[in-house]
Amino acid sequence: MKKILILITLMIPALALFIGCGSDSTKETLSNAQYLPEKTTRSDLVRFTEIRTFAGESLWEYINGGAEVYHLYKFIDVTTADYKNDQVELVADIYHFDGPENSFGLYSMLCPADAEIINLGVEGFISPASVNFVKGEYLIRLTGFEDTNESDLALINLAEELNEKIPGTTERPKQFGLFPIENKVAGLDKYYAEQFMGQKFLNEVFSRNILFETDTVTLFMSTDVSGGKFLSWLNYAEQIRKKKDRPQETAYDDTLCLIIEDNFYGDIIVGLKNGKLAGMINYSEGRMDYLTNWVNSIK
């Protein structure tokens, strides 16, 4: 009996430590559930399922096939429930990521080029039987069971209600503040966690499309204090023999500038400026002044 009491005494602190370690995660999951009301104040939607949560690697149980890209952006969990009224049924998903940069990044991968952009959170878009928007650390995805006017109205009403409930910034990641605003193409700001333009060494890249006269260029930027990304790109261009002569004068630091001929993207100019890799896709000599002004603005 004495041995049993000693064993129990030893186990209690360990059990308390185990419970304590899991408490923050549990509280976080429960706090996310509070954003899904039993009944909405608009469209008279009623939640008719229990709130379900899929965290970490269990995401594949909910979206079998396609979970990998969520994990690239440091997915934490998704909280989901189904709603209905007399006319429609829909599902509400609140995806939680590690930081606003990652939630925006996943959103940017989902937003199609021809999306109808809406002013919710940081940004949102409407597609058939679906409303998606990002706010703070959350990506909210609402999907109707049918593509009808009644469903569209219910989706946008629920989106507006959740936008009021869910906390977080409504500003883009600060890196986008280094891009020009004039003539930017709406809905096409992107954050690539990995493999920008299919290159393994190009991770954590931000990009913005700019309407340039009758054409479009893509400006991109990534932190590269060591210059490793630039050197990898330089070596790659030399290996495939696609390196072109660079301009004699550029706004880049020293001579760290490269032009690559690409069959798909057109000419790409890239270089280093103040610890950042910065460049333009669909570059031509006539766009050098524009590029120079942008690169000189990078601090």
C-alpha positions as CSV (number, residue, x, y, z in Angstrom):
1,M,0.0,0.0,0.0
2,K,2.8,2.3,0.9
3,K,4.5,1.7,-2.5
4,I,1.2,2.5,-4.3
5,L,0.9,5.9,-2.4
6,I,4.5,6.8,-3.3
7,L,3.9,6.0,-6.9
8,I,0.7,8.1,-7.0
9,T,2.6,11.0,-5.3
10,L,5.3,10.9,-8.0
11,M,2.7,10.8,-10.8
12,I,0.7,13.8,-9.7
13,P,3.3,16.5,-10.6
14,A,4.0,14.8,-13.9
15,L,0.2,14.7,-14.7
16,A,-0.1,18.3,-13.7
17,L,2.7,19.3,-16.0
18,F,1.1,17.3,-18.9
19,I,-2.2,19.1,-18.3
20,G,-0.5,22.4,-18.0
21,C,1.4,22.0,-21.3
22,G,-1.8,21.3,-23.2
23,S,-3.9,24.0,-21.6
24,D,-2.9,26.8,-24.0
25,S,-3.7,24.8,-27.1
26,T,-7.0,23.7,-25.6
27,K,-7.9,27.3,-24.7
28,E,-6.9,28.4,-28.2
29,T,-9.2,25.8,-29.9
30,L,-12.1,26.7,-27.6
31,S,-11.6,30.4,-28.3
32,N,-11.8,29.8,-32.1
33,A,-15.1,28.0,-31.6
34,Q,-16.6,31.1,-30.0
35,Y,-16.6,32.8,-33.5
36,L,-19.2,30.3,-34.8
37,P,-22.6,31.3,-33.3
38,E,-25.5,29.0,-32.6
39,K,-27.7,31.4,-34.7
40,T,-26.7,34.3,-36.9
41,T,-28.3,37.7,-36.6
42,R,-28.6,38.0,-40.4
43,S,-30.3,35.4,-42.7
44,D,-31.6,33.5,-39.7
45,L,-29.0,30.8,-40.1
46,V,-28.9,28.1,-37.4
47,R,-25.9,25.9,-36.6
48,F,-27.2,22.3,-37.0
49,T,-23.9,20.4,-36.4
50,E,-21.5,20.4,-33.5
51,I,-18.4,22.5,-33.9
52,R,-15.5,20.3,-35.1
53,T,-11.8,21.0,-34.9
54,F,-9.0,19.5,-36.9
55,A,-5.5,20.4,-35.8
56,G,-2.0,19.8,-37.2
57,E,-1.6,16.7,-39.2
58,S,-5.3,15.7,-38.7
59,L,-6.2,18.3,-41.4
60,W,-6.1,15.5,-44.0
61,E,-9.1,13.9,-42.4
62,Y,-11.1,17.0,-43.3
63,I,-9.7,18.0,-46.7
64,N,-8.1,14.7,-47.9
65,G,-5.9,15.8,-50.7
66,G,-4.6,19.4,-50.7
67,A,-3.7,19.6,-47.0
68,E,0.0,19.9,-47.9
69,V,-0.2,23.5,-49.1
70,Y,-1.9,24.6,-45.8
71,H,1.1,23.1,-43.8
72,L,3.5,25.1,-46.0
73,Y,1.9,28.2,-44.4
74,K,2.2,26.9,-40.8
75,F,-1.4,25.8,-40.4
76,I,-2.5,25.4,-36.8
77,D,-6.1,24.2,-36.9
78,V,-9.5,24.6,-38.6
79,T,-12.8,25.1,-36.8
80,T,-15.8,24.2,-38.8
81,A,-19.6,23.9,-38.5
82,D,-22.7,23.6,-40.8
83,Y,-25.5,26.2,-41.0
84,K,-29.0,26.3,-42.6
85,N,-32.3,28.1,-42.8
86,D,-35.4,27.3,-44.7
87,Q,-33.7,28.0,-48.0
88,V,-30.0,27.2,-47.9
89,E,-27.3,25.1,-46.3
90,L,-23.7,26.1,-46.0
91,V,-20.5,25.2,-44.2
92,A,-18.2,27.7,-42.3
93,D,-14.5,27.0,-41.9
94,I,-12.2,29.2,-39.8
95,Y,-8.5,28.3,-40.6
96,H,-6.0,29.4,-38.1
97,F,-2.3,30.0,-39.0
98,D,0.9,30.9,-37.2
99,G,0.8,34.7,-38.0
100,P,-1.0,37.0,-40.4
101,E,1.8,36.6,-43.0
102,N,1.0,32.9,-43.4
103,S,-2.8,33.3,-43.4
104,F,-2.5,35.9,-46.1
105,G,-0.1,33.7,-48.0
106,L,-2.5,30.7,-48.1
107,Y,-5.3,33.1,-49.1
108,S,-3.2,34.5,-51.9
109,M,-2.6,31.0,-53.3
110,L,-6.4,30.3,-53.4
111,C,-7.4,33.7,-54.9
112,P,-7.9,33.3,-58.7
113,A,-6.6,35.9,-61.1
114,D,-10.1,36.9,-62.2
115,A,-11.6,36.9,-58.7
116,E,-14.3,39.3,-57.7
117,I,-12.6,41.1,-54.8
118,I,-14.6,42.2,-51.8
119,N,-13.7,44.5,-48.9
120,L,-13.7,42.1,-45.9
121,G,-10.8,41.8,-43.4
122,V,-7.5,42.3,-45.3
123,E,-9.1,41.2,-48.5
124,G,-11.7,38.7,-49.7
125,F,-13.1,37.3,-52.9
126,I,-16.4,35.7,-54.1
127,S,-16.6,32.7,-56.3
128,P,-19.6,30.5,-57.2
129,A,-21.3,29.3,-54.0
130,S,-18.3,30.5,-51.9
131,V,-17.0,33.5,-50.0
132,N,-13.4,33.7,-48.8
133,F,-11.5,36.3,-46.8
134,V,-8.5,36.8,-44.6
135,K,-8.2,38.7,-41.3
136,G,-5.3,38.6,-38.9
137,E,-4.2,35.0,-38.4
138,Y,-7.4,33.6,-39.8
139,L,-8.6,32.5,-43.3
140,I,-12.4,32.2,-43.4
141,R,-13.9,30.0,-46.1
142,L,-17.7,29.8,-46.5
143,T,-19.2,27.4,-48.9
144,G,-22.8,26.9,-50.0
145,F,-24.4,23.6,-51.0
146,E,-26.1,25.2,-54.0
147,D,-25.2,28.2,-56.2
148,T,-28.4,30.3,-55.9
149,N,-29.1,33.9,-55.1
150,E,-30.4,32.9,-51.7
151,S,-27.2,31.1,-50.9
152,D,-25.1,34.0,-52.1
153,L,-26.9,36.4,-49.8
154,A,-26.6,34.0,-46.8
155,L,-22.9,33.6,-47.5
156,I,-22.1,37.3,-47.7
157,N,-24.3,38.0,-44.6
158,L,-22.4,35.3,-42.6
159,A,-19.1,36.6,-43.9
160,E,-19.9,40.1,-42.7
161,E,-21.0,38.9,-39.3
162,L,-17.8,36.8,-38.9
163,N,-15.7,39.7,-40.0
164,E,-17.1,41.7,-37.1
165,K,-16.4,38.8,-34.6
166,I,-13.0,37.6,-35.6
167,P,-10.1,39.7,-34.3
168,G,-6.9,40.6,-36.1
169,T,-5.2,43.0,-38.5
170,T,-6.9,44.2,-41.7
171,E,-3.5,45.3,-43.1
172,R,-1.4,43.4,-45.6
173,P,2.0,42.0,-44.4
174,K,4.4,44.9,-44.0
175,Q,6.6,43.6,-46.9
176,F,3.9,44.8,-49.4
177,G,4.6,48.3,-48.2
178,L,7.8,48.2,-50.2
179,F,6.0,47.8,-53.5
180,P,4.5,50.6,-55.6
181,I,0.7,51.1,-55.1
182,E,-0.1,52.9,-58.4
183,N,-1.5,50.6,-61.1
184,K,-1.3,47.5,-58.9
185,V,-3.6,44.7,-60.1
186,A,-6.2,44.0,-57.4
187,G,-6.3,40.5,-55.9
188,L,-2.9,39.4,-57.2
189,D,-0.6,40.2,-54.3
190,K,1.1,36.9,-53.4
191,Y,3.3,35.4,-50.7
192,Y,5.1,32.2,-51.7
193,A,6.3,30.1,-48.8
194,E,8.3,27.9,-51.1
195,Q,9.4,27.5,-54.7
196,F,8.6,30.8,-56.3
197,M,8.5,30.2,-60.1
198,G,9.3,26.6,-59.4
199,Q,12.8,27.3,-57.9
200,K,13.6,25.4,-54.7
201,F,15.9,28.1,-53.4
202,L,13.3,30.8,-53.8
203,N,11.3,30.7,-50.6
204,E,9.4,33.4,-48.6
205,V,8.9,35.6,-51.7
206,F,6.4,38.4,-52.0
207,S,5.1,39.6,-55.3
208,R,2.8,42.2,-56.8
209,N,1.5,42.6,-60.4
210,I,1.7,46.1,-61.9
211,L,-0.3,47.2,-65.0
212,F,2.4,48.7,-67.2
213,E,0.9,50.6,-70.1
214,T,-0.9,47.8,-72.0
215,D,1.1,45.0,-70.4
216,T,1.7,43.6,-66.9
217,V,4.9,43.1,-65.0
218,T,5.5,41.2,-61.7
219,L,7.7,42.8,-59.1
220,F,9.0,40.4,-56.4
221,M,11.1,40.6,-53.3
222,S,12.6,38.3,-50.6
223,T,15.0,38.8,-47.7
224,D,18.4,37.7,-48.8
225,V,21.0,39.2,-46.4
226,S,23.6,36.5,-47.1
227,G,23.1,36.7,-50.9
228,G,22.6,33.0,-51.1
229,K,19.4,33.1,-53.1
230,F,21.0,35.4,-55.6
231,L,24.0,33.2,-56.0
232,S,21.9,30.1,-56.5
233,W,19.9,31.9,-59.2
234,L,23.2,33.1,-60.9
235,N,24.6,29.5,-60.8
236,Y,21.3,28.2,-62.2
237,A,21.3,30.7,-65.1
238,E,24.8,29.9,-66.0
239,Q,24.2,26.1,-66.0
240,I,21.2,26.3,-68.3
241,R,23.0,29.0,-70.4
242,K,20.1,31.5,-70.1
243,K,22.1,34.4,-68.5
244,K,22.0,37.6,-70.5
245,D,24.3,40.7,-70.4
246,R,23.2,43.0,-67.6
247,P,22.8,46.8,-68.0
248,Q,26.0,48.8,-67.4
249,E,24.3,50.9,-64.7
250,T,21.6,49.6,-62.2
251,A,20.2,50.7,-58.9
252,Y,21.3,47.4,-57.3
253,D,24.1,47.1,-54.8
254,D,27.6,46.8,-56.5
255,T,27.4,44.6,-59.5
256,L,24.9,42.1,-58.0
257,C,22.4,42.1,-60.9
258,L,21.3,39.3,-63.3
259,I,19.1,39.0,-66.3
260,I,17.7,35.6,-67.2
261,E,16.0,34.7,-70.4
262,D,13.0,32.5,-69.7
263,N,10.8,30.8,-72.3
264,F,7.7,31.0,-70.1
265,Y,8.1,34.2,-68.0
266,G,10.0,36.3,-70.5
267,D,13.1,38.2,-69.4
268,I,13.7,38.4,-65.6
269,I,15.9,40.9,-64.0
270,V,17.0,40.4,-60.4
271,G,19.5,41.7,-58.0
272,L,20.4,42.6,-54.4
273,K,19.4,45.8,-52.6
274,N,19.9,46.5,-48.9
275,G,19.8,42.8,-48.0
276,K,16.8,42.0,-50.2
277,L,16.5,40.1,-53.4
278,A,14.3,42.2,-55.8
279,G,13.4,41.9,-59.4
280,M,10.9,42.2,-62.2
281,I,9.3,39.5,-64.4
282,N,8.6,40.5,-68.0
283,Y,11.4,43.0,-68.0
284,S,12.5,45.1,-71.0
285,E,15.0,47.9,-71.4
286,G,12.1,50.4,-71.7
287,R,11.1,49.5,-68.1
288,M,14.6,50.2,-66.6
289,D,13.6,53.7,-65.3
290,Y,10.6,52.3,-63.5
291,L,12.6,49.5,-62.1
292,T,15.4,51.9,-61.0
293,N,12.9,54.1,-59.1
294,W,11.4,51.1,-57.3
295,V,14.8,49.6,-56.4
296,N,16.0,52.9,-55.1
297,S,13.0,53.1,-52.8
298,I,13.8,49.8,-51.1
299,K,15.3,50.5,-47.6
